[in-house]
């Protein structure tokens, strides 16, 4: 069973619809008690970093998520701000992140680029990563962000994207995964990625 974490941010119904159409068991979770028996976690997110961290804390699910991700090693996929929350910190705010992946969130600073990075773009995934099975550089994903995840360790980068220079667009540390783009808005490529995650 895939848990789609509902703490007030992110289009949780879109993920539930994708998995329903794929005939993969998934449910929207709003309380820590409902996390019993799940074997995957989707952590969506939109908006500002500090606000997202505050909402997750207020949901009462933070400690349970730490336990199932860090101790039980249940796979988790952070999406957009949900990915950025996996970091140690963010230049967008002052609160600490979840710290599940060794990295920090930085603001795009190239004066010639349009901010936010919005719309369709390609990814360049590393070979051999099961999250991107059946996907390649011709796959397109939908982005909407002004900040990006910067891994402290290169081995945690599993895909990059070129937007006035390369940035880390997908990351991984053991069973913790994050993608900057929105698979739930990325048509067949996003559906394939969400299906891949369910099979991990």
N, C-alpha and C positions, 0 to 999 in steps of 0.2 A: 504494500500500500504506500502510495506517494502522498506525503503531507505537503499541502500548499499553504504556506504560513500567511495568515491574515492578521496583520497588525495595523490595518487601516491604510496601507500604501501598496500600490501595485494592482494591476488588473487580474485579481486572482480567478475570476470567473473565466477569463480567456484561457488560462492554463487548464482549468477543470474541463472546459469544452474540448480542448485539444486531446486530452487523455481519454475523455469519454468517447470521442470519435475513433481513437486508436484502440478502444476496448482494453485500456490499461487502468486498473483500479487506482483512484486518486480521490482525495477529499480535502476540502478547505478546513483548516485548523485555526481556531481562534483562542483556544485554552490549552494550558500545559497538560492537563489531565487527558486530553484527546491525543497526545503524542505517543501513547502506549501502542506498541504493535506496528508502528510504521517502519519502513525499510529504506525510504528515500525522503529527502527534504528539498522543496523548492522555496527559496527565499527571494521574493520579488522586492522591488523598491523603486520609488520615484521621488523627486524633490530633493531637498537639502539634506546633507549628511547628518548634522546634529539632530534635526527633527526626526529623521528616520530612526536614529539610535534611541532617542527619547521614547518614540512610539513603541519600539520593540521592548524596551525596559518596562514600560507601563502595561504592556500586554500580559506580563507575568510569565512569558515563555522563554526569556533569556537563559536562565539557569538550566532549564530542561534541554534547551538546544545545545548549550555548551557540553552537557553530559553526553547526549546521544551522538554529537559530532566528534568531540575530542576523546571521549572514553570508549564509547561503543562503536566508533568509526563508521557510523551510518553516512552514506554519501549525501552531500548537500550541493545544490547548485544555486549560487547567488546571481541575481540578474539585475543589470544596470546599477542603481544605487545599492541593491542587495549585494552585488559584487564588491562595490567600494566599501561596504560595511565589513567585509572580511579582513580588511587591512588593519594595521596598527593605529593609523591616524589619517586625517584628511586636512588639506589646506583650506577646505571649505568651512571647517568648524573647529571647535576646541575640545570636543569630547573624544575619548579614545574609541577606536573601533573594536570589533570582536577579536581581532588579533589572531584569526585562524590561519592567515597566510602572511608571511613576512614581507611586508611592503607598505607603501604609503600612497595616498591619493593626492595628485598634484593638478594644478590648473593649467590648461593650455595657455601658453604665453607668446606664441608666434604672432606678431602684430599684423601679419598679412593674412591670417586665416579668419574665416567666418566662425563666430562662436554664437550659439553652440554648434558642435558637429551634429548635423541633423540630416537624416535621410539614409539612402541606401549606400552601402559600401561593401567591398570585398574583405575577406579575411585570408590570412596566410597561416594555416594550421601546421603544426609540427606533425611529421609522419608518425604513425603508430599509436596515436591517441584515440581511444575508443569513443570518446565524446564526439569526435568529428568523422567517424566512420561513414563512408559514402559521401562525404563533403570535401570540396577542394577549393582552389582559389577562384573558381567560377561561381561559387555559392555567394549569394547576396544576403545581407542582414541589415535590419533597420536600427540605426543609432540615433540617440538624442541625449547629448551630454556635453558639459563644459569642463569636466574634470576627468582624469584618467588614472587607472591603477598603475603604479610603478613598482614592479617586484624588486626586492633587494637581492634575490638570487635568480639567475638566469634559468635555472632548471625548473622554476615554478611557472615559466611562461610557456603556454601551449599554443598560442596564436597571436599574431600581430596584425595590425591594420595600418595602412598608409593614409595619413591625413596631414599634409604638410610635414611629413616625416613619420616614422613608425612609432606606434605606441602599443602597449600590451593590451590586447582586446579579449584575451581569455587566459585564465590562470588556473593552476592546480597545485595543491599540496596534499599528498596522500589521497584521502577521499573527499577533500574539499575542492570544489570547482567554482569558477566564476566567469561570467561572460558580460562584457560591457553592453552588448547589443540586446535587442528585444526579440527573442525567438518567437514569442507569441504573436508578433506582428510581422514575421518574416516569411510568411507563406510556406511553401513546401520545404525550404531549407531549415526554417525554424522548427517545423513539425518533425523533420528527420532528427534534428539535434535533441529535441525533447524525448523522442522515442529512444535514441541512443542512451540518453541519461537513464531512462527507465530500465535499460538492460544491463547497466553497469553492475 
